[in-house]
Amino acid sequence: MSPAVTLTLTASGVFLFVGLIGGVLKFRGIMASPQRQAPIYIDIAHRAALMYSFAALVMAELLKSNPWSDSVQLAITGVPLFFFAAAIAQYFRLGVANTTDNQYRENNFATTWGTWALIVGELGGIGAIVWGFVQVNLLA
């Protein structure tokens, strides 16, 4: 198994575990709320972590059939995984603080340049992974 596949599968497991912890926090928030509703960003963090865990599994499968060197594979998988983790962490931070229901309400560095970096990093990394898979399996 390549280092990139190992990293991606490990991240998938961590995201899944964090998503399950998010479910516990969501349940705790629901039970503590008079409206029986968890803070919105705890709910978002819970779902995002679970979805990113499966996205990482797809990435790992695509990486298994990829023409790139180990170092390129680590880069093109590491960047999206970093942004997945950063997004989950930000959602949990906002959920625990429970101070907003919309992180984009305030225009700042993180909501502009941080989001553009996330878009470029995720699309670029996953695009390179998919393109490598297509090259090996459909164009070869």
C-alpha positions in Angstrom: 0.0 0.0 0.0 1.4 3.4 -0.9 2.0 6.1 1.7 -0.7 8.3 0.3 -3.3 5.4 0.5 -2.2 4.7 4.0 -2.5 8.4 5.0 -5.9 8.7 3.3 -7.3 5.6 4.9 -6.0 6.7 8.3 -7.7 10.1 7.8 -10.9 8.3 6.8 -10.9 6.4 10.1 -10.1 9.5 12.1 -12.9 11.5 10.4 -15.3 8.7 11.0 -14.4 8.5 14.7 -14.6 12.3 15.0 -18.0 12.2 13.3 -19.2 9.7 15.9 -18.0 11.9 18.7 -19.9 14.7 16.9 -23.0 12.6 17.2 -22.5 12.4 20.9 -22.1 16.1 21.2 -25.1 16.6 19.0 -27.2 14.4 21.2 -25.9 16.2 24.3 -26.9 19.5 22.7 -30.3 18.3 21.8 -31.0 17.0 25.3 -29.7 20.3 26.9 -31.8 22.6 24.6 -35.3 23.6 25.5 -36.0 23.4 21.7 -34.4 20.0 21.5 -32.0 21.2 18.9 -28.2 21.0 18.9 -26.1 24.1 18.0 -26.2 24.3 14.2 -22.4 24.0 13.8 -22.3 20.9 16.0 -24.8 19.4 13.6 -22.8 20.5 10.6 -19.5 19.2 12.1 -21.1 15.8 12.8 -22.4 15.4 9.2 -19.2 16.9 7.6 -16.9 14.5 9.4 -19.0 11.5 8.4 -19.1 12.7 4.8 -15.4 13.5 4.6 -14.7 10.0 6.0 -16.3 8.5 3.0 -14.8 11.0 0.6 -11.4 9.9 1.9 -12.3 6.3 1.2 -13.1 7.3 -2.4 -9.8 9.1 -2.7 -7.9 6.1 -1.3 -9.5 3.8 -3.9 -8.7 6.2 -6.8 -5.1 6.5 -5.5 -4.6 2.8 -5.8 -4.6 3.1 -9.6 -2.6 6.3 -10.1 0.5 7.2 -12.2 1.9 9.8 -9.9 5.0 9.2 -7.7 4.6 8.7 -4.0 5.6 12.3 -3.2 3.1 13.7 -5.7 0.4 11.4 -4.4 1.1 12.5 -0.8 0.8 16.2 -1.9 -2.4 15.8 -3.9 -4.1 13.8 -1.2 -2.6 15.7 1.8 -3.9 19.1 0.7 -7.6 18.1 0.5 -7.3 16.1 3.7 -5.8 19.1 5.5 -8.8 21.2 4.3 -11.3 18.5 5.3 -9.8 18.5 8.8 -9.6 22.3 9.0 -13.3 22.6 8.0 -14.3 20.0 10.6 -12.3 21.7 13.3 -13.8 25.1 12.4 -17.3 23.7 12.5 -16.7 22.2 16.0 -15.1 25.4 17.2 -18.1 27.4 16.1 -20.5 24.8 17.5 -18.9 24.6 20.9 -18.9 28.5 21.1 -22.5 28.5 19.7 -22.1 32.2 18.8 -23.3 32.1 15.2 -25.5 30.3 12.8 -23.6 31.6 9.8 -19.8 31.8 9.8 -19.9 33.9 6.6 -21.9 36.7 8.2 -18.7 38.5 9.0 -16.4 39.1 6.0 -12.8 38.4 7.2 -9.6 36.7 6.1 -10.8 33.2 6.9 -14.2 33.6 5.1 -12.6 35.0 2.0 -9.0 33.9 1.4 -9.4 30.9 3.6 -12.4 29.7 1.6 -10.6 30.4 -1.7 -7.6 28.4 -0.5 -10.0 25.5 0.5 -11.7 25.6 -2.9 -8.4 25.5 -4.9 -6.8 22.9 -2.6 -9.7 20.5 -2.6 -10.6 20.8 -6.3 -6.9 20.8 -7.3 -5.9 17.8 -5.2 -9.0 15.7 -5.9 -8.9 16.7 -9.6 -5.3 15.5 -9.9 -6.3 12.2 -8.2 -9.2 11.7 -10.5 -7.2 12.7 -13.6 -4.5 10.2 -12.6 -7.1 7.4 -12.2 -8.6 8.3 -15.6 -5.1 8.3 -17.3 -4.3 4.8 -16.0 -7.8 3.2 -16.4 -9.4 4.9 -19.4 -6.7 6.5 -21.5 -4.0 3.9 -21.3 
